[in-house]
Structures are given as C-alpha cells and as structure tokens.
Amino acid sequence: MHSAGNDEQGSDEPIREPRRHPWLWLVYLLLYAVAIPWYWPAGYRGPLVLGLPLWVAVSLIAVLVLAGWTGWVISRYWTTVGEEDSHGGQ
C-alpha cells in the first residue's frame, strides 16, 4: 500500500511506456520518412491533389496519420498510476 505522499508523487509516473515497445518507434520512423519529402526529385510537382502538388498532399496525409498514431500510442500505452487504479488495473 502506498502512503498519501507516494500517491501524489507517483501519480505522474507511467506504468507502461511507449519507449518499451520498439515496433512503435519503427512506425514513427516510417511515418516521418514519408512525411518529409526527401525522396521526391528536385522540382517535382506531379499531379495536383485538391489543388496541392502530390508531394504536399502526401506529406500532409502522413502528418495527419502521425498525429493520429501519436494519440493512439498515448491512449494505449501511456498509463499512469492514478489511471491504472481508476480503470480497474488495466
């Protein structure tokens, strides 16, 4: 059993952390590689997608997926002590 002082101090300490799952970081690496337009030829514009050059559309979609991925990772893998107790030990 924790004392009251330990509960206040430890409530921000994560129980499960994303850094303990290497495959999550591989997905981040892939999404960043797609989001940064390093692989497009210099001066390439390509077809327009909703009025934007293809490389811009691909980068924007990758950034949106990256934001969604980050939200999912935080909600799934970042559990603090206080949240674990309130969610029945999940």
TAFENRA-V986015 format. One record per run of one state. SS is the DSSP state (~ for helix, > for strand, _ for the rest). FROM is the first residue (numbers start at 1). TO is the last residue. If there is no record, write none. Layout:
ss | from | to
SS | FROM | TO
SS | FROM | TO
//
This chain:
ss | from | to
_ | 1 | 3
~ | 4 | 10
_ | 11 | 13
> | 14 | 16
_ | 17 | 17
~ | 18 | 20
_ | 21 | 21
~ | 22 | 35
_ | 36 | 47
> | 48 | 49
_ | 50 | 51
> | 52 | 53
~ | 54 | 77
_ | 78 | 78
> | 79 | 80
~ | 81 | 86
_ | 87 | 90
//
